[in-house]
Amino acid sequence: MNWHDRRPGDIKGILLMVAIFAAVAFVLALFPGLGKNTNFGFGPEWQCAPMAKGDPICVRLIAKDEAK
């Protein structure tokens, strides 16, 4: 694309892409934890730790009265 020979459609396309990227950046800045599943699909009674290689290791947390 020759930058000296821009057509109105080129400018509209560039502005549309800038607007889309700005909207995505705004949403990601507004909701920083969006898309992060810290329990890997388990409930709140589970604690999971990601491993560098392989699947995460998850341990079920028990209440103090359940341990006896």
N, CA, C and O atoms as a GROMACS GRO file, in nm:
protein
  272
    1MET      N    1   0.085  -0.118   0.000
    1MET     CA    2   0.000   0.000   0.000
    1MET      C    3   0.089   0.123   0.000
    1MET      O    4   0.177   0.137   0.085
    2ASN      N    5   0.068   0.210  -0.092
    2ASN     CA    6   0.142   0.333  -0.101
    2ASN      C    7   0.079   0.435  -0.007
    2ASN      O    8  -0.039   0.467  -0.020
    3TRP      N    9   0.155   0.484   0.087
    3TRP     CA   10   0.099   0.575   0.188
    3TRP      C   11   0.064   0.712   0.129
    3TRP      O   12  -0.011   0.788   0.190
    4HIS      N   13   0.117   0.743   0.012
    4HIS     CA   14   0.084   0.871  -0.050
    4HIS      C   15  -0.045   0.862  -0.130
    4HIS      O   16  -0.099   0.964  -0.173
    5ASP      N   17  -0.095   0.742  -0.150
    5ASP     CA   18  -0.215   0.722  -0.231
    5ASP      C   19  -0.321   0.651  -0.147
    5ASP      O   20  -0.363   0.540  -0.179
    6ARG      N   21  -0.363   0.716  -0.040
    6ARG     CA   22  -0.466   0.656   0.047
    6ARG      C   23  -0.604   0.691  -0.005
    6ARG      O   24  -0.630   0.802  -0.051
    7ARG      N   25  -0.691   0.594   0.006
    7ARG     CA   26  -0.830   0.615  -0.033
    7ARG      C   27  -0.913   0.628   0.094
    7ARG      O   28  -0.867   0.589   0.201
    8PRO      N   29  -1.033   0.682   0.085
    8PRO     CA   30  -1.118   0.695   0.204
    8PRO      C   31  -1.148   0.561   0.272
    8PRO      O   32  -1.162   0.555   0.394
    9GLY      N   33  -1.157   0.455   0.194
    9GLY     CA   34  -1.182   0.322   0.252
    9GLY      C   35  -1.064   0.274   0.336
    9GLY      O   36  -1.084   0.207   0.437
   10ASP      N   37  -0.942   0.309   0.293
   10ASP     CA   38  -0.824   0.272   0.370
   10ASP      C   39  -0.824   0.342   0.506
   10ASP      O   40  -0.795   0.280   0.608
   11ILE      N   41  -0.855   0.469   0.506
   11ILE     CA   42  -0.856   0.547   0.630
   11ILE      C   43  -0.966   0.495   0.723
   11ILE      O   44  -0.944   0.484   0.844
   12LYS      N   45  -1.083   0.463   0.669
   12LYS     CA   46  -1.192   0.409   0.751
   12LYS      C   47  -1.153   0.275   0.812
   12LYS      O   48  -1.184   0.248   0.928
   13GLY      N   49  -1.086   0.190   0.734
   13GLY     CA   50  -1.042   0.060   0.785
   13GLY      C   51  -0.940   0.074   0.896
   13GLY      O   52  -0.945   0.004   0.996
   14ILE      N   53  -0.845   0.166   0.878
   14ILE     CA   54  -0.744   0.190   0.981
   14ILE      C   55  -0.810   0.243   1.108
   14ILE      O   56  -0.778   0.197   1.218
   15LEU      N   57  -0.902   0.337   1.095
   15LEU     CA   58  -0.971   0.391   1.212
   15LEU      C   59  -1.056   0.286   1.281
   15LEU      O   60  -1.067   0.285   1.404
   16LEU      N   61  -1.118   0.197   1.204
   16LEU     CA   62  -1.197   0.089   1.262
   16LEU      C   63  -1.109  -0.005   1.343
   16LEU      O   64  -1.146  -0.043   1.455
   17MET      N   65  -0.994  -0.042   1.290
   17MET     CA   66  -0.903  -0.132   1.363
   17MET      C   67  -0.849  -0.065   1.489
   17MET      O   68  -0.837  -0.130   1.593
   18VAL      N   69  -0.818   0.064   1.482
   18VAL     CA   70  -0.772   0.137   1.601
   18VAL      C   71  -0.882   0.138   1.706
   18VAL      O   72  -0.853   0.120   1.825
   19ALA      N   73  -1.006   0.160   1.666
   19ALA     CA   74  -1.117   0.161   1.760
   19ALA      C   75  -1.138   0.024   1.824
   19ALA      O   76  -1.165   0.015   1.943
   20ILE      N   77  -1.126  -0.083   1.746
   20ILE     CA   78  -1.143  -0.219   1.800
   20ILE      C   79  -1.033  -0.250   1.900
   20ILE      O   80  -1.061  -0.301   2.008
   21PHE      N   81  -0.908  -0.221   1.864
   21PHE     CA   82  -0.797  -0.247   1.957
   21PHE      C   83  -0.808  -0.162   2.083
   21PHE      O   84  -0.776  -0.209   2.192
   22ALA      N   85  -0.854  -0.038   2.070
   22ALA     CA   86  -0.872   0.048   2.187
   22ALA      C   87  -0.982  -0.007   2.278
   22ALA      O   88  -0.969  -0.003   2.400
   23ALA      N   89  -1.090  -0.058   2.219
   23ALA     CA   90  -1.198  -0.115   2.300
   23ALA      C   91  -1.152  -0.240   2.373
   23ALA      O   92  -1.185  -0.259   2.490
   24VAL      N   93  -1.077  -0.326   2.306
   24VAL     CA   94  -1.025  -0.447   2.370
   24VAL      C   95  -0.929  -0.410   2.482
   24VAL      O   96  -0.935  -0.469   2.591
   25ALA      N   97  -0.841  -0.314   2.459
   25ALA     CA   98  -0.746  -0.270   2.562
   25ALA      C   99  -0.820  -0.210   2.681
   25ALA      O  100  -0.780  -0.231   2.795
   26PHE      N  101  -0.927  -0.134   2.655
   26PHE     CA  102  -1.006  -0.074   2.763
   26PHE      C  103  -1.073  -0.181   2.848
   26PHE      O  104  -1.072  -0.173   2.970
   27VAL      N  105  -1.132  -0.282   2.784
   27VAL     CA  106  -1.199  -0.389   2.859
   27VAL      C  107  -1.098  -0.468   2.941
   27VAL      O  108  -1.125  -0.502   3.056
   28LEU      N  109  -0.982  -0.499   2.883
   28LEU     CA  110  -0.880  -0.573   2.957
   28LEU      C  111  -0.823  -0.491   3.073
   28LEU      O  112  -0.788  -0.547   3.177
   29ALA      N  113  -0.814  -0.359   3.057
   29ALA     CA  114  -0.768  -0.274   3.166
   29ALA      C  115  -0.874  -0.261   3.275
   29ALA      O  116  -0.841  -0.251   3.393
   30LEU      N  117  -1.000  -0.261   3.235
   30LEU     CA  118  -1.110  -0.247   3.330
   30LEU      C  119  -1.131  -0.375   3.411
   30LEU      O  120  -1.160  -0.368   3.530
   31PHE      N  121  -1.116  -0.490   3.347
   31PHE     CA  122  -1.132  -0.619   3.412
   31PHE      C  123  -1.003  -0.700   3.398
   31PHE      O  124  -0.994  -0.784   3.308
   32PRO      N  125  -0.903  -0.676   3.483
   32PRO     CA  126  -0.773  -0.743   3.465
   32PRO      C  127  -0.778  -0.893   3.486
   32PRO      O  128  -0.695  -0.964   3.430
   33GLY      N  129  -0.872  -0.945   3.565
   33GLY     CA  130  -0.879  -1.088   3.591
   33GLY      C  131  -0.967  -1.163   3.494
   33GLY      O  132  -0.996  -1.281   3.514
   34LEU      N  133  -1.011  -1.097   3.389
   34LEU     CA  134  -1.101  -1.158   3.293
   34LEU      C  135  -1.031  -1.272   3.219
   34LEU      O  136  -0.926  -1.252   3.159
   35GLY      N  137  -1.089  -1.389   3.226
   35GLY     CA  138  -1.031  -1.503   3.156
   35GLY      C  139  -0.939  -1.587   3.239
   35GLY      O  140  -0.892  -1.691   3.192
   36LYS      N  141  -0.912  -1.546   3.360
   36LYS     CA  142  -0.824  -1.625   3.446
   36LYS      C  143  -0.910  -1.714   3.535
   36LYS      O  144  -0.992  -1.665   3.612
   37ASN      N  145  -0.892  -1.842   3.524
   37ASN     CA  146  -0.964  -1.938   3.608
   37ASN      C  147  -0.863  -1.998   3.704
   37ASN      O  148  -0.793  -2.094   3.670
   38THR      N  149  -0.855  -1.943   3.825
   38THR     CA  150  -0.750  -1.984   3.918
   38THR      C  151  -0.772  -2.122   3.976
   38THR      O  152  -0.676  -2.185   4.021
   39ASN      N  153  -0.896  -2.172   3.977
   39ASN     CA  154  -0.923  -2.304   4.034
   39ASN      C  155  -0.935  -2.411   3.926
   39ASN      O  156  -0.968  -2.526   3.958
   40PHE      N  157  -0.910  -2.378   3.802
   40PHE     CA  158  -0.911  -2.474   3.692
   40PHE      C  159  -1.042  -2.552   3.685
   40PHE      O  160  -1.042  -2.670   3.651
   41GLY      N  161  -1.154  -2.486   3.717
   41GLY     CA  162  -1.284  -2.550   3.706
   41GLY      C  163  -1.334  -2.614   3.834
   41GLY      O  164  -1.447  -2.662   3.838
   42PHE      N  165  -1.252  -2.616   3.939
   42PHE     CA  166  -1.296  -2.672   4.066
   42PHE      C  167  -1.364  -2.564   4.149
   42PHE      O  168  -1.355  -2.446   4.116
   43GLY      N  169  -1.431  -2.604   4.257
   43GLY     CA  170  -1.501  -2.510   4.343
   43GLY      C  171  -1.408  -2.438   4.439
   43GLY      O  172  -1.286  -2.458   4.436
   44PRO      N  173  -1.465  -2.354   4.526
   44PRO     CA  174  -1.383  -2.276   4.619
   44PRO      C  175  -1.317  -2.360   4.727
   44PRO      O  176  -1.225  -2.313   4.794
   45GLU      N  177  -1.362  -2.485   4.747
   45GLU     CA  178  -1.302  -2.570   4.850
   45GLU      C  179  -1.174  -2.638   4.800
   45GLU      O  180  -1.114  -2.718   4.872
   46TRP      N  181  -1.131  -2.605   4.679
   46TRP     CA  182  -1.009  -2.661   4.621
   46TRP      C  183  -0.905  -2.552   4.607
   46TRP      O  184  -0.937  -2.436   4.579
   47GLN      N  185  -0.779  -2.590   4.626
   47GLN     CA  186  -0.668  -2.498   4.602
   47GLN      C  187  -0.578  -2.563   4.496
   47GLN      O  188  -0.529  -2.674   4.514
   48CYS      N  189  -0.559  -2.491   4.386
   48CYS     CA  190  -0.483  -2.546   4.274
   48CYS      C  191  -0.357  -2.464   4.250
   48CYS      O  192  -0.356  -2.342   4.267
   49ALA      N  193  -0.251  -2.532   4.211
   49ALA     CA  194  -0.124  -2.467   4.179
   49ALA      C  195  -0.082  -2.511   4.039
   49ALA      O  196  -0.073  -2.630   4.012
   50PRO      N  197  -0.056  -2.415   3.950
   50PRO     CA  198  -0.012  -2.452   3.815
   50PRO      C  199   0.132  -2.503   3.817
   50PRO      O  200   0.215  -2.453   3.893
   51MET      N  201   0.158  -2.601   3.734
   51MET     CA  202   0.293  -2.655   3.722
   51MET      C  203   0.356  -2.605   3.591
   51MET      O  204   0.285  -2.578   3.494
   52ALA      N  205   0.487  -2.592   3.590
   52ALA     CA  206   0.555  -2.544   3.470
   52ALA      C  207   0.533  -2.639   3.353
   52ALA      O  208   0.511  -2.595   3.240
   53LYS      N  209   0.538  -2.768   3.380
   53LYS     CA  210   0.512  -2.868   3.277
   53LYS      C  211   0.405  -2.962   3.330
   53LYS      O  212   0.417  -3.014   3.441
   54GLY      N  213   0.302  -2.984   3.253
   54GLY     CA  214   0.198  -3.077   3.294
   54GLY      C  215   0.076  -3.007   3.350
   54GLY      O  216   0.063  -2.885   3.345
   55ASP      N  217  -0.012  -3.089   3.405
   55ASP     CA  218  -0.138  -3.040   3.459
   55ASP      C  219  -0.117  -2.978   3.597
   55ASP      O  220  -0.017  -3.006   3.664
   56PRO      N  221  -0.213  -2.893   3.640
   56PRO     CA  222  -0.202  -2.835   3.774
   56PRO      C  223  -0.228  -2.940   3.882
   56PRO      O  224  -0.292  -3.042   3.857
   57ILE      N  225  -0.177  -2.914   4.000
   57ILE     CA  226  -0.200  -3.001   4.115
   57ILE      C  227  -0.304  -2.932   4.203
   57ILE      O  228  -0.285  -2.817   4.243
   58CYS      N  229  -0.413  -3.003   4.233
   58CYS     CA  230  -0.521  -2.947   4.313
   58CYS      C  231  -0.538  -3.029   4.440
   58CYS      O  232  -0.533  -3.152   4.439
   59VAL      N  233  -0.558  -2.958   4.550
   59VAL     CA  234  -0.575  -3.020   4.681
   59VAL      C  235  -0.706  -2.969   4.738
   59VAL      O  236  -0.734  -2.850   4.735
   60ARG      N  237  -0.787  -3.061   4.792
   60ARG     CA  238  -0.915  -3.022   4.851
   60ARG      C  239  -0.891  -2.975   4.993
   60ARG      O  240  -0.832  -3.045   5.075
   61LEU      N  241  -0.938  -2.854   5.022
   61LEU     CA  242  -0.924  -2.798   5.155
   61LEU      C  243  -1.036  -2.853   5.243
   61LEU      O  244  -1.150  -2.863   5.199
   62ILE      N  245  -1.004  -2.889   5.366
   62ILE     CA  246  -1.105  -2.942   5.458
   62ILE      C  247  -1.115  -2.849   5.578
   62ILE      O  248  -1.018  -2.783   5.615
   63ALA      N  249  -1.232  -2.844   5.637
   63ALA     CA  250  -1.253  -2.763   5.757
   63ALA      C  251  -1.189  -2.833   5.876
   63ALA      O  252  -1.163  -2.953   5.873
   64LYS      N  253  -1.165  -2.756   5.982
   64LYS     CA  254  -1.100  -2.813   6.100
   64LYS      C  255  -1.184  -2.922   6.165
   64LYS      O  256  -1.130  -3.020   6.216
   65ASP      N  257  -1.316  -2.908   6.163
   65ASP     CA  258  -1.402  -3.010   6.224
   65ASP      C  259  -1.411  -3.136   6.137
   65ASP      O  260  -1.446  -3.242   6.189
   66GLU      N  261  -1.381  -3.128   6.008
   66GLU     CA  262  -1.381  -3.246   5.921
   66GLU      C  263  -1.257  -3.331   5.939
   66GLU      O  264  -1.259  -3.450   5.908
   67ALA      N  265  -1.150  -3.274   5.989
   67ALA     CA  266  -1.023  -3.345   6.000
   67ALA      C  267  -1.028  -3.453   6.108
   67ALA      O  268  -0.949  -3.547   6.104
   68LYS      N  269  -1.117  -3.441   6.203
   68LYS     CA  270  -1.122  -3.538   6.314
   68LYS      C  271  -1.208  -3.656   6.282
   68LYS      O  272  -1.222  -3.746   6.364
   0.00000   0.00000   0.00000
